[in-house]
Structures are given as C-alpha cells and as structure tokens.
Amino acid sequence: MIELTLPQGARVSDALAAVADQSPFAWLDLAQMPVGVWGEQVPRERLLAAHDRVELYRPLQRDPKEARVERARAQERARSSERGRAGDS
C-alpha cells in the first residue's frame, strides 16, 4: 500500500500516474487494468475523496471454485494416507 497526497479535484487517473513508476507498480500495465475505489469498479475519471483507497484488479490466476475443490481433494488424500499408515501399526 502506498499513501499519496494529491491535490483537491484529483481523479483515479492522477493517483495511477503518481505511482506508475514506483515499485511494485512499475511492471504493471496500469492503463489496461480495471480499477476501483473501496471494492467498486470505477472509471479513471472518477473524482477522489479524502482517504479513498484506489484498487487495481488483476485477472485471477485460478478459478477460486476449482482451487477450493483441489484443496479439498488434497486434504482427503492426506487423511486417507494417514488412515492407511495408522492401520499399518
């Protein structure tokens, strides 16, 4: 998180321009990323209010539902493996 002090009347685009060359944002294509304020996607022209939190939305690497199913399967395999070892004693 980076805190910025911007002039009255600043827009989301002004905040993005202010951090565009700073780490970790320098490697991101800010012009192509959807943006939001406090969890709501907004246009870059939106005026900012004091203490607004500008958010960048990246595409998901994995579908959350699929990831949850995979974790559940892995946990079940681990439990089955533990049960098998307990029966070996």
N, C-alpha and C positions, 0 to 999 in steps of 0.2 A: 504494500500500500504506500502510496506517495501522497502527501498532503501538499496542496497547492494554494497559493493566494492569487486570485485572479481579480481583475477589476469588475466593478458593478457592470452588469449587462453582458458578462461573458457567457458564451454558449458552450455546449458539449464539444464542438469542434475546436474551440480555443483551449480547452483542457487537454484534448488529444494532441494538439500542436505543441503544447507546453511539455509534454512527456515523450514526444515522438523519438527523440534522440537519446533518451535515458534508458539505462538497463532497468528492468528486463524488457522494455517495450521496443527498443531499437530494432530487434529482429522480427517484430510482428508487422504485418501489413495492416496498419490501423485503418487505412482507407476502405478496406474490404470487410472489416469485422463489424458485426452488429454491435450496437452499444445500448446501454440502458442506464437508468438512474433508479436506485433503490429497487431493483428487481423488475422494472418495467422497461421494455424496449422503447426507445425514443429516437426521434430524428436528431441528426447532428446540429440542427439549427435551434434546438430547444434551449431556452434560457436557463441558466443555473441559479439556484438559490444558495444562500449560505449553508455550508455543511452538507451539500448534496454529495452523494457517492456515485461517481461515474464508473460504470462497469463495462468490461469488454467480454463479449460472448464468443467463445471458440467452439468449433464443432466438436461433438462428443467423439472420443476415441473408440468407445464401445457403447453398444446399446445397454442402458442400465438394467433392463429386464434380463437380457442374456447374461450379463455379468453376475446377477443375483442367482440365476439358475446354475451357472458354472460353480459359484461358491458353494451352493447347497450340495451339488453333486460331489465336490471335493471333500466337503465335511462328512458326507455319508460314506465315501470311500475310506476316509481316515477312521471313522467309527467302526466300519466293517473290519478294517485291518486290525484295529485294537482288539476287537472281539475275537478275531482269529488267533491273535497272539495270546490272549488270556486263556483260550481253550487249549493251547499247546502246553501249559504248565501242569 
